[in-house]
Amino acid sequence: MVRHVGVTRVEAAKNFKGECRAFISYKALNKYYEDYLDDAIRLSDPQTPQDPHELERVRTACVKSYLL
């Protein structure tokens, strides 16, 4: 979760606390995907210049959470 989806260790621990320790629910994973998608759309707006590294990080996390 921390490496591939880009969440903090605290967030990952919260998700795993209610799950079977090694799994994340579809609902939680879908929320991460939707949040990253919203951020990617916001960051890719040409009217507001943003950090290209942050945009790449958000896009990568969005794709990984979608594929999972």
C-alpha positions as CSV (number, residue, x, y, z in Angstrom):
1,M,0.0,0.0,0.0
2,V,2.7,2.5,1.0
3,R,4.9,1.8,-2.0
4,H,2.4,1.2,-4.8
5,V,-0.7,3.1,-3.9
6,G,1.1,5.9,-2.1
7,V,-0.7,6.1,1.2
8,T,1.0,6.7,4.5
9,R,1.8,3.8,6.9
10,V,-0.9,5.1,9.3
11,E,-3.6,5.1,6.6
12,A,-2.5,1.6,5.5
13,A,-2.7,0.4,9.1
14,K,-6.2,1.8,9.5
15,N,-7.4,0.0,6.4
16,F,-5.8,-3.3,7.5
17,K,-7.2,-3.1,11.0
18,G,-10.7,-3.9,9.9
19,E,-9.6,-6.3,7.1
20,C,-7.8,-9.6,7.2
21,R,-4.5,-7.9,7.7
22,A,-3.1,-8.6,4.2
23,F,-6.1,-7.4,2.2
24,I,-7.8,-4.1,1.4
25,S,-11.5,-3.9,0.6
26,Y,-12.7,-2.9,-2.9
27,K,-14.5,0.0,-1.3
28,A,-11.3,1.5,0.2
29,L,-9.3,0.9,-2.9
30,N,-11.9,2.5,-5.1
31,K,-11.9,5.6,-2.8
32,Y,-8.1,5.9,-3.3
33,Y,-8.6,5.6,-7.0
34,E,-11.3,8.2,-7.2
35,D,-9.3,10.6,-5.0
36,Y,-6.2,10.2,-7.1
37,L,-8.2,10.6,-10.3
38,D,-9.6,13.9,-9.0
39,D,-6.2,15.1,-8.0
40,A,-4.7,14.1,-11.4
41,I,-7.4,16.0,-13.2
42,R,-6.9,19.1,-11.0
43,L,-3.1,19.0,-11.4
44,S,-3.2,18.5,-15.2
45,D,-5.3,21.7,-15.7
46,P,-3.2,23.9,-18.0
47,Q,-4.6,27.1,-16.4
48,T,-2.9,26.3,-13.1
49,P,0.8,25.4,-13.4
50,Q,1.8,22.6,-11.0
51,D,4.8,20.6,-10.1
52,P,5.3,18.0,-12.9
53,H,6.8,15.5,-10.4
54,E,3.7,15.7,-8.2
55,L,1.5,15.1,-11.3
56,E,3.5,12.1,-12.3
57,R,3.3,10.7,-8.7
58,V,-0.5,11.1,-8.6
59,R,-1.0,9.6,-12.1
60,T,1.1,6.6,-11.2
61,A,-0.7,6.0,-7.9
62,C,-4.0,6.4,-9.8
63,V,-3.1,3.8,-12.4
64,K,-1.8,1.4,-9.8
65,S,-4.9,1.7,-7.6
66,Y,-7.1,1.2,-10.7
67,L,-5.2,-2.0,-11.7
68,L,-5.3,-3.4,-8.2
